[in-house]
Amino acid sequence: MKINSIDAMNEIKTETVDLSPRVLSIDVFKGLSITLMTFVNNLAFFENVPAWTRHAGDYGITYVDLIAPFFIFMMALNFTISFKKRIENYGRKKAYLRFLRRYLIFIAIGLALFLEVDANTFQLHWGTLQVLGTAGLIHLSIAELKSVYRLIIGALLVTFHQWMLATSLSLVIYEGIEGGLLGSLSWASMMIFSSVIAEAIWEAKKWKKLLLGGLIFLFLGIYLGFFFGISREYMSLPYVLISVGASSIIYYFIHLIFDIASKKFYTLKKERILSASGKNAFVLYIFHLLLISLIFEVIPLNLEWLIALTIAISNVIIILTIGYLMDKYKIYLVI
């Protein structure tokens, strides 16, 4: 990890869409993802909270189930913007090494954060960062294939995973955090699908394809949900499709507000809360995990709902404040 005032996206220039120095909508989307992740992860520790603040369970879906896919989608956005430019500016080898390093660091930090060591045990735990890193590695291996081939590979991965759910391996997937290593196939397919849709940002005339693609994935996922069930716990095929679709649609409307409407309503371009945190999304994700681990060592878990809500909102404010200050003083941690 290095401190750098220039993010990968600062290098982007295209003839049809102004993607320099940064894409405001992407920073806002990343900041929104961090905000929601902080909020729901804080509430997850408390016992007396309503059902809508938790994952849906074995089957079903709530907004909480869509937050991790937001991270997958924003990884696909970042990759789509920076990968080709890095090949042009630094060569194919350095471009691949850059992303290979990034994804391996995700996995390493994830393993280190949840490592259990005592006199008798040495135990590694799977988690969100390992999912992001593994999905990134799988996607990186096919990054330069044409969209149609990547779609086919993504479909094969998620279909194979769905087939495993009909076998005894379903229990392994269910008991694994984020689906475990086997569940990474579905997460990888999610990133592959997201990267295909994200290619729409390269040309202004294709932006509507971002919305259309999102709608297709969303409705296809809902339809298949009647046959296979929508389940984050099992990382089912319908869940993957719905997640990609929902992420695409939400990002599309953020784009309309902060990239399009802001040309007429200039105050939108002055947004400095979510976008500031989006510039240091990965670091703030680590900060929020550390903050949670410290606070919940001393706070009882059976507090009343309103108190739990107050603590969650307070921690969100802390994370957003850190993001704002880092942006104010031009501190950007780039992996």
N, C-alpha and C positions, 0 to 999 in steps of 0.2 A: 504494500500500500504506500502511496506517495501523496504528498500535499502538492496540489497544483491548482492554480487559479483558472485553468482552462480545461473544461470537460471535453470529452470526445465529441459531443455534439456541437461544440464551438467551431468545428472545422467544416460544417456542412454548408454547401452552396449548391443550388440547382438552378436550372434555367426557368423552370415552370413554377416553382414554389420557393418562397424565401424561407430557407431553413437555417439562416444564420442571424445572429450568433447562437441563439437557442430557439427551441420551439416552446413557446409559452404553454401551450396546451399539454405538452408532454410533462413539463415540470409540475403543472397543476395536478395532472392525473397521478403522478408519482407522489406528490404531497398529500393528495386525498387518500391514496392507498395507505400511506404511513399513518395518517390520522385515524383512519378506520381500524387499522391493525392494532394500534395502541389502545384504542377505546375498547374493542372487543376482547383483546388479550387481558386487559385489566379486569374486566367484568367476569371473565371466565373463571377466575379464582374464587369468586364469592358464591355462597350457597343459596342466598335468598334473592335471586334475580329472575326476572320473567323469561319465558321460553324464547322470546324473540331476540334476546341478547346472546343466544347460544347457537351452536350448529344444530341442524335439523335432526340429527340422530342417524339411525341406520338408513332410512329412506326419507326423501323429501328435500327441500332446499329453503334456506333463508338467506338474507343478504350477507350473513356472517360467512356462509359457505362460498361466497364469491370473492372474498377479499384476497385469499392466496392466489386465485387465478388472475386477479388484477396485477399482481407482481410478475406472473408469467407473461402477461400481455405487455407490460411495460418493458420487460427484458427484450421481448421480440421487437418492440418499437425502437429501443436503443440500438439493438443489433442491426436492424434494417437500415438505420440512419448512418451508423459509423463503419460497418464492416467493409462495404465497397470502397468508401473513401480511404480507409486504412490500406487496402490493397493498392489503390492508386498512388497514395502518398508514400507508403513505406514498404510495399512489396507484400506478396502473398504469405511468405514465411512469417514475417513479423506480425501481420494481421492475425494469423491463426494462433501464434504464440501468445499474443495479447489476450485473446478470448480464452484460450486454454488455461492460461495463468489465472484469469479472473474466475473461471468456474471452479478450478481446483481450490482456490482460496475460499470460495463460498463453502465448499465441502469441508475443508480443513477447519475453518472457524466454527462451522456448525457442529462438527465432532468435538472440538475443544470446549465449546460452551456447555455442552451437556455430558461431558465426560464424568464418569463416576469412578473414583479411585479411593480405596481404603486398604487396610492391611490384608484383606482377603479377596478383594475383587478389583477388576479392571474392566469396566463396561462402557461400550460406545453406544450412543443412542441416535436413531435416525430423526431428522427434523426438517423444518421448512428450508433452511439454507442448503442442506444436502439435496433436497428435492430440486431447488432452483439450479444448483450446480450440475446435477446429473442431467436434468432436462436440457440445460445449456450445452453440455458436452455432446449429447445425442444429436441435438439440432445442428451443432457446429459441424458434425461429420457429414452432413448433407447440405450445408448452407449454400453451396454454389450450384445445386441442381435447379432445374426449371421448376416453376411453381407447381405444375401439374404432377411432376414426379414426387415432389415433397408432399403434396396432398395425398398421393397414393400411399407413400410410406407412412405418413401420419395415420391414415385410415387403417393400414395393416397393423400398426402398433396397438392402436386402441381396440381394434377388433380382436387381436390376439389376447389382449388383457381381458376383454369381456368374455372370451372363451375360458380363460383361467378361472373366472368367477363361477363357472359351472362345474368346476372340479374341486378337489380338496384344497387346492391352493387358495381358495377364497378365504379360508380361515387365516392363513398367513398374511394375506393382504389386509384383512379386517383388523387383525391384532397389531399390525405395524403402524407406527406413526406416519401419517400422510400416505398410507398404503405401503410403507416400507420400500425396499429396493425394487420389488416387482411392480409396485404402484408407480414407479418412476416412468414406466412405459406410457402410462396414461398422461402423466404430467408432461412428458416429452412430446407426445402427440398434440397436447394443448399448445405448447410453444410452437410447434411446427405449423399448426393451423393458424395461430396468431401471426406468425411471421409472413405467411402468404397473404393474409388480409392486410397486414401492416404495409405491404408494398404499395398500397394505394396512396400513401403520403408522398410518393415521389413525383406524381403528376397531379396538377390541380384538377384536371378533368376526371380523374379516377377517385376523387374523395368520396363520391356517392357510392362507389363500389365498397367502401369500408362499411357503410350503413347497410347496403344490400347483402354483403357477405355476412354481416352480423345477424341480420334477420333470418337468413337461410339457416345458419348454424343454430340459432335460437329455436326456431320452429321445428327443425328437424330433431333437435334434442328433446323438445317437449313431446313430439309424436312418438319417438322411440322410447320415451320414458314409460309409456303405457305397456310396453313389452318387456323392457329390461329393468325398469325402476331407476329413479334418480337418486344416486347415493354418493355422497362425498366419502363416506367411510369405506366403501368398496371401490371408489374411483370409477364408477360405471361409465359406459359409453355416453349415455344421455347427459350425465353430469358434465363430462368434458365438452360436449357440443354446446350445451347451454352456457357454460362458463365462457367459452370463446365468444359466443354470440353476444352475451350480456356485456362483456368487457369491450367489445368492438362498438356496440351501440352507445354505451356510456361515454367512451372516449370520443366518438363522433360528435356528440352534443357538446362535450367540453371544447372540442375543436371549433365548433360553430360559434361558441360564446367567446373564447379567448383568442382565436386566430382570425375569425371572420367578423363577428360583431364588434370586436375591439377596434376595427378600422374606422367604425362610425362612432362608437362610444369609447373614446380614448382612455377613460378612467379604468376600463377593464384591463388595459395593458399595465396599469400600475399595481396590479395585484401582487402583494409581497409577503403573503403568509404561506399559503399552500405551495406556491411556486418556489419560494425560498427553501422550504423543506425538501421539495422535490429535487433540488440540486445536490443534496447530500442524503438521498433516500437510504442508501445502504448503511451509512454510518448511524443515522437516526434509528434504523431498525435495530442495530446492535445496542444503542443507547437505551431503547425502550425495553429490551430484554433485561439489561442490567438494572434498570430502574425497577422493573417488576420484581426481579429476584431480591433486591434490597428491601423494598417496601413490604413484600408479603412474608418476610421473615419475622416481622414485628406486628403486623396488623391481623387481627382475628378474621376468620373467613365467614363468620355467621352474622356479619353486620346487616343492618336494615338496608333495604333496596336503595333508598334515597342517599344514604351515606356512601354506599358502594358506587352509586352513580357519580356522586361528588368527587370521590377519589379518582375514578376513571377520567372524568373531565379535567381534573387538576393535572393528571399525568399527561393528558393530551396537550394541555397548555404548556407544560414544561418542555415537551418534545418540540412543539411548534416554536417556542421561544428560542430554544437552542438552534433550531434550523434558521430562524430569522437572524440571529446574531452571527452565525457562521457565514451567512450570505452577506450581511452588512459589512463584515470585516474581510470578505473575499477569501474565506477559508473553504476549500473544496477538497475533499478526500477522494481520490480517484484510484480505483483498483486496476 
